[in-house]
């Protein structure tokens, strides 16, 4: 078989397609036959393109170093969230996590990092994750279907801003039949598209191999995650937030011990800044804890840096797998490091002992074990160390009072380079002394500002403090070069060596002249370094002051900032030089006549300069420089130079000549040429010149982004942080004070810890008006003044809302219950939120509730402290004295003051007689006189319809679930009925609330009496026809009737005939009843027989249908022939 030659492949035959390919696409063949159809197709294409567009939003996330994308894995319990998390981490970092807790950050590409976080089955965690997640992996059990937690989380996302959602179907290996699997996938995809949008991505994960999902399926999912684009959400675009991946307790141990662990803690949280810039000094809110004060914020080095900063990686199109092996998970057991509450535990084999030499140790483990050999602390080593300014120095520097201040990492690196350059010549020192010298040089070089340490440019300042007076016994300290005034890099600093007098340390530029100065040591002191001192004095004029540092990072007063510190330094130097001798002093011009120049944005102009523009001749001379002027310049060219410069500055054209004396005619011709090109472009192709709203907004945002970058381009990182705060993407350390101790004691890394920044308006409290609607899946109707848990912004709190409706734009009428299937207004007391902020409401956060827990959703409308909600009220009273159309009414008010408030109000009786309140009566209190349109009775009830103002209760109870040991068991204010049910109490019975029999006496109405005079005046038709009752017997009543014998026989016969007829009718009725009963029994028997036949027919039909479906199923499985039919 192996020796047989293989058949060659058959050549592909052209089946009539070659001619079409040669001639190209036939446009006429696919042209629409109808013009209407073509128009409809064009409209459809335009509408489809417009549906893809969104309202342009400014993306505040920097493109160079964006923060990691938060990928949340959400789903009900037992669906495989942890398995998916471990599989994705394994795919990106090649590391296996045994216990995945908290945020886990990995590198997925050159410009992208991912932070995975698992959401547990808790409503508080779902709310927090929904507010910060950029991408949600929504896991669904394919064998079971959608669960209640999935729908709850989707509704939470809709209220707080919908991020990208990817569905993941798991447990599909439990479905054995292929047809059932296809039908299940189709049904779940249709339901998933209904909840999110048509075309939402849905991935399928089959079984589990070796504790992970198959690598090919995880590879497809990870590739899709790595290339996804995210659109900025409105709420996150206006707020800053930090997802804490690490927390530490800095409270002194002694304070915790003395207070029994119940003192407020000082806590630091670490994480990446997201959203907008994090400003120092702003208040933050930690969901589940409350509002906290920020003591300090510090930028740290990135623990999971982007590999794109490497220049070698920039050349490569794809990131190498070696660069992806970075994993940052402080709360998980990564690399033997376990994060437990307030400590980091490093697991090293051998219990950190030196006896296990045979154990293979890594670099990190070896460093930890080397810490055991330290004989002294770092502070003691630094205290014993000695500093040599130069490598050739034989004496060490001593400082009597050393006031060290912390500096940033950039300054430390610069100082380390300075100290290395200065001490490069010293090679005979041992390694310990070199380390001590390096440590001390870091502290001393940051404070000896006057020495020239080899810098080619000015040092970037970190922060500024007021300069103190110079003393010979101390080294002069300054935090920035700008605070030293006239001290440049060539200046000298006076220091003291051991057991010697003060000496001047020369700069690096003067070392070459040291040999010449050595031979002149016997000369007078004022002759030493004359050239350097003269050059130093002459080069003090152009020093630039750092205003940003002096304003934002110093404690100087405005007067001290405006006063130039160079004057003080120069006066001190002049006084010192005068003590030596009076030679070589440069005279200064007196500054008494100089005007004080203030730092202000508006330039001050004199009246003479303004009057210059009233001269018509000068205006005519520059009129040709504008587009509306003449092309030919005037003969008088007196103001051409100045006029041309001013015109150039207004139009924004930069002069090419440094002196600013460019030809105005040339500049004007260039402008006209540019305008002509623009006009030609618009005239030749007007459609291309038009920008729609979408493109115009995008261009505007791009221009603004370029301006922002150019504004901060030349500013160092510290000054930029003082102005705009910490940028998104920076890894920061936030120190919080007065944190409840329960957060540390009951800390659980499986619950997300978020530090949300608050806007200045969100720190206030007031009455918030919102539009709310009861959720259609929530079974109970919401009642007025019932407690409700609301999640709005970063906060979750319990409050008591009042529901109302707008009554024809006249008043806000209170509602007792929320209306069915429609919106209403809700007013509650709480923190102020921005309008159009979405929120969702819950009756309870308890996980034991089997039903749908989201009770309502809504949006904040406005913040109105003077909101007025009214409800109906009916005041009732009774008349106690009645005149014609006037009555005195009591029991409606309690005082004459209340009556005076309602004077002129409309009142009404139950019978419908209308009236009006007139005046209060002196006695009894609350009685008043009222007039009616008719006479009222004493039995009438009079009522007044009015509106009563209702004020919402000032109740605010934040949800502090993270402070509890069992975080799902948080309970707020309960209803009275719930308290009685929990405590087993019976409802108290009020005796007046019992129903009693109503006894109403029969009313007797008097007859209508018309006066006789009025009757006489009335016509006959209108006179009352009232017949008097007959008092005596009539003639018919008084007469006696005597019948004849024939009459008696006739009457008796009639009575007998009536009796027979009556008996016959009774017997006929009985017969009819008997016949009806027999017929009913017969019909019932026929109906039973008929139903029995129908039942048999249905049973036979279902049997045949079952056999048919069973045969079809057997044929699909392929085992229909082998199986026998059972009878």
Residue, then its C-alpha position, 0 to 999 in steps of 0.5 A: x500500500x505504501x508503494x502505490x502512487x497517490x492520485x493527483x488532486x482534480x483540477x477545479x472546473x469553472x462552472x460559468x463564473x469565469x466570464x463574470x469575473x473577467x467582465x467585473x460586477x454587473x451593476x444593472x443586474x442588482x439595480x432596484x427595479x422600483x424608485x420607491x424601493x431604492x428610496x426605502x433602502x437608502x433610508x434604511x441604510x441611513x437609519x442603521x448608521x444613525x443607530x450606531x452613533x451615541x452622544x459624544x462624551x469626553x473620555x477622561x481616561x488618559x490614553x498613555x497609561x490608562x487604569x486597568x479595566x475592571x472585569x466583574x464575574x457575576x452569577x448565582x451560586x454554583x454556576x462556576x464563577x471561581x473556576x472561570x476566574x482561575x482559568x482567565x488568570x491562568x491564561x494571562x499570567x500562567x499562574x494557578x490561584x488556590x484561593x482567589x480573593x479580591x481584585x486580581x490585576x494582570x497584563x493583557x496587552x501593550x496598552x491594557x491591563x485587566x482587573x478581575x473581581x468575583x461578585x458573591x451572591x449578595x445584593x450589596x456586592x451586586x450594587x457596588x460591582x454594578x457601579x464600577x465594572x467596565x465589563x461584566x461576564x454574566x454567567x448563566x447555568x445552561x442546564x437550569x436557565x436564568x435565575x432571579x439573581x441574574x435579573x436583579x443584577x441586570x436591573x441594577x445595571x440599568x439604574x446605575x449606567x449600563x456597562x458592556x455585558x458578555x454572557x457565559x453559558x456553563x454546565x452545558x455538558x449536563x445536557x446529553x442530547x444534541x437537539x435539546x442542547x441546540x434548543x436550550x442555546x437558542x432559547x437562552x440567547x433569545x431571552x438574553x438578547x431581550x434583556x440586553x440588546x439584539x446581538x449581545x455576545x454569548x459564549x458557551x463553556x462546556x465541561x471542566x478539565x483539571x479544575x479549569x475550563x477548556x483552554x480553547x474556549x478560554x482563549x476565545x473569551x480572553x481574545x474578545x476581552x482584550x480587544x473590547x472598546x469601552x464607552x465612558x459612562x456619565x456618572x463615572x465620567x464626573x466622579x473619581x473612585x478607587x477599587x481598593x486592592x489592599x488595606x492596612x491598619x496604621x493605628x498604634x497598637x498601644x491605642x488599640x490595646x488600651x481601648x480594647x480594640x474599640x477605637x477608631x482606626x487610621x486606615x490606608x487603602x491602595x488602588x488605581x485612580x479611575x474616573x476623574x482626577x482625585x483631588x487632595x482634601x476632598x471627602x470620600x464615601x466607602x459604600x458599606x462604611x460611610x463618609x470618611x475624611x482623607x488625611x493624605x493621598x500619595x502616588x506610589x509606583x505601579x505594582x503592575x506596570x504597563x510593558x508598553x513603556x519599554x522602547x524595545x516593546x514599542x517596536x514590536x507589534x505583539x506583546x511577548x508572553x514573558x511580559x504578560x507574566x505580571x500578576x498583582x493580587x495582594x488579597x490572594x495567595x500569589x507566590x506564597x504571599x497571603x494577605x490577611x486583614x492588616x498584614x501580609x504573610x510570606x510563606x517560606x519553607x523551613x519556618x524562616x530558619x537558617x537550618x534548612x540549607x537544602x531547601x531551594x529558595x527564591x530571590x524574595x525568600x532569600x531577602x526575607x531570611x536575610x532580614x534576620x541578620x540585621x543587628x541594628x535598625x535602619x535608624x541606628x545605622x543612619x545615625x552612626x553614618x558619616x557623610x563626606x561631601x567629596x570623595x577626596x575629603x578627609x573630614x566628615x560633615x556634621x550638622x547640629x540640628x538636622x530637620x529632614x523632610x520627606x521628598x518624592x521618589x523623583x528627587x530621591x533618584x536625582x539625589x542618588x545620582x548626585x551622590x554617586x557622581x561626587x563619591x566616584x573617586x573614593x574606591x578604598x572604602x569598604x562596602x558598609x561605609x559606601x552604603x552608609x554614605x549613600x544613605x546619608x547623601x540622600x538626606x544631605x544632598x536634598x538640603x544643601x541647595x547651594x552646591x553645584x552637584x553637576x546639574x546641567x539644569x535647574x532642579x525641579x522643586x517639590x514643595x516650598x517653605x519659608x526661608x529662615x535666617x542664616x546662621x553660621x552654626x547650621x546648614x541652610x535648608x530649602x525645599x526648592x531652588x526658587x526659595x533661595x532667591x539669588x542663589x544659583x548653581x555657582x553659589x557657595x555654602x558655608x558649612x562646618x567640618x569637625x573641630x574646624x572653623x566655617x569654610x566655603x565649599x567651592x562649586x564644581x566649576x571652581x575646582x579647576x581654579x583651586x590650584x590657583x587659589x591655593x597659592x594665594x591662601x596668604x592673601x586677604x580674605x576679600x581677595x579670594x575668588x574675586x572673579x567668581x564672586x563678581x560673576x555670581x553677583x552679576x548673574x542674579x538678575x534673570x532668576x525665575x520664581x516658581x509661583x505654583x510652588x509658592x502659592x499651593x505648596x507653602x505656608x507663606x502669606x501673600x505679602x511674603x510671596x510678593x516680596x522678592x527673597x533676593x532682596x533679603x539675600x542680597x542685603x545680607x551678602x552686602x552687609x557681610x561684604x562690608x564687614x570685610x572691606x568696602x571694595x568691589x560693591x556694585x551700586x543698585x538703582x533705587x527702587x523707591x519710585x518703582x510701582x508694585x507689580x501684583x500677580x493678576x490676570x487683568x492687565x492694568x491700563x493707563x488712561x493715556x494709552x486708552x485715549x490713543x485709540x480715539x485718534x481717527x488718524x491712527x485708526x485710519x492708518x491700520x484700517x487696511x490691515x483688517x479684512x473689511x478695510x481697503x487693500x491699499x495702505x495709506x501714505x502715512x506709515x507712522x503706525x504700521x509697525x505697531x498696528x501690524x503687531x496688534x493685528x497679528x496678535x488678535x488674529x492669532x498669527x505668529x510672527x516668523x521674525x523674532x524681533x516682531x517686525x514682519x511686513x504687514x502686507x505679507x501677513x495680510x496676503x497670507x491671511x487672504x490666501x488662506x480664506x480663499x482656499x477655504x472658500x474654494x474648498x467649500x464651493x467646490x464640494x459643499x457636502x464634504x465641508x459640512x460637518x454633522x453634529x456628531x463629527x462636530x462634537x468629536x472634533x471639538x472634544x479632540x481640540x479641547x483634549x489637545x489644549x489640555x495636554x498643551x497646558x500641562x506639558x511643561x509642568x512637573x508631576x507634583x505641580x500638576x498634581x497640586x492643580x488638577x489632582x491625581x490623574x486616572x491610572x495612577x496607583x495611590x495610597x489613601x490614608x483615611x482617619x476615624x474609620x470604624x473599628x468594625x471594618x478591620x475586625x470584620x474585614x472580608x476580601x470577597x466583598x469589594x472595597x470602593x473609595x468613591x469621591x464626592x463632589x462638593x454639592x454631594x456633601x450636603x443633605x436636603x430633600x430630593x425629588x425624584x421620579x419613581x416607578x414600582x417595578x413590575x416584578x415586585x409583588x407588593x404595592x409601595x405605601x407612603x411613609x414606609x421605609x425604603x432602601x435607596x441606592x443613588x450615587x455611591x451611597x446606600x441608605x434607608x429613608x422614608x419617602x412621600x409619594x405624590x402626583x402633579x395635580x394639573x401643575x397647581x399642587x403636588x398631591x400626596x398619594x397613599x400608594x404608588x400607582x399601578x404601571x405609571x410613574x409618580x414623584x417621590x420626595x425623601x431626605x438624603x444626600x444631594x445628588x445631581x439631576x438625572x442620576x439613576x437609582x434603585x430602591x429595595x424594601x430589604x437587602x436580606x438574601x432569604x427573601x424568595x421574591x424579586x427584591x428590587x422594589x422600584x427604579x427612578x431618576x433624580x429630578x431636582x433638589x428643592x429645599x422648599x418642596x410643598x406636598x399637600x393632602x386632602x383634609x375634611x373638617x366637619x361641624x354641626x349647626x347649633x342655631x339656625x336662622x333663615x339662610x344663616x346658621x351658627x356652626x360649631x365643632x369645626x375649628x378650635x379657635x377664632x384664629x383658625x376661623x380667621x384663616x378660613x374666612x371666605x372658604x366654601x363649605x357644604x352640607x351632606x344634602x348638597x346645600x352650599x355655603x360660605x364662612x363669614x365671621x368668627x363668633x366670640x363664644x364658644x371658641x371655634x364657632x363661626x357664622x355661615x350663610x347658605x343658599x337655603x335653610x339648613x337643618x340641625x341634623x345636617x352635617x357641614x364639611x369643609x374641603x381643604x389641603x394640608x401641607x405634609x413635610x417629609x421626615x428627616x430620616x437618613x440611615x446609611x447601610x453599613x453592611x461592611x461593618x457586620x460579621x454577617x454582611x447579608x444580615x443588615x436590617x434598618x428600621x422595621x414596620x410596626x407589624x414586622x416588629x410585632x411579628x418578630x417579637x410575637x406580640x398581638x395587635x392591641x384592640x381598640x374598643x372604639x374600633x369595633x363594629x357596632x349595630x347602627x340604630x337610626x330612628x325613623x324621621x318624621x317630616x312635617x307636612x307642607x303648610x301653605x298659608x291661607x292668604x297665599x292659597x287665596x292669591x294662587x290660581x286654582x291650578x296651583x292651589x293645593x288639593x288636600x282632602x280632609x280625612x273622612x271622620x264618619x261612616x259613608x252610606x255604603x258602610x252603613x247600609x245592610x245587604x240581604x240576599x235572596x235564596x237564588x242569590x245565595x245558591x249562585x254565590x255557593x256555586x261560584x265558591x265550589x267552582x273556584x275550589x275545584x279550579x284551585x285543586x286542578x291547578x295544584x295537581x297540574x303543577x305537581x305533574x310538571x315538577x315530576x316530568x322535569x325531574x325525570x328529564x333532568x336525570x335522563x340528560x345527566x345520564x346522557x352527558x355522563x355517557x358522552x363524556x366517557x366516550x370523549x375521554x376514551x377518544x382523547x386517551x387513544x389520540x394521546x397514545x398514538x401521538x406518544x408512540x409517534x413522538x417516541x418513534x421520532x426520538x428513537x430515529x434521531x438517536x439512531x437506536x430505533x431498529x434495535x429497540x423493541x416496542x413494548x405493548 
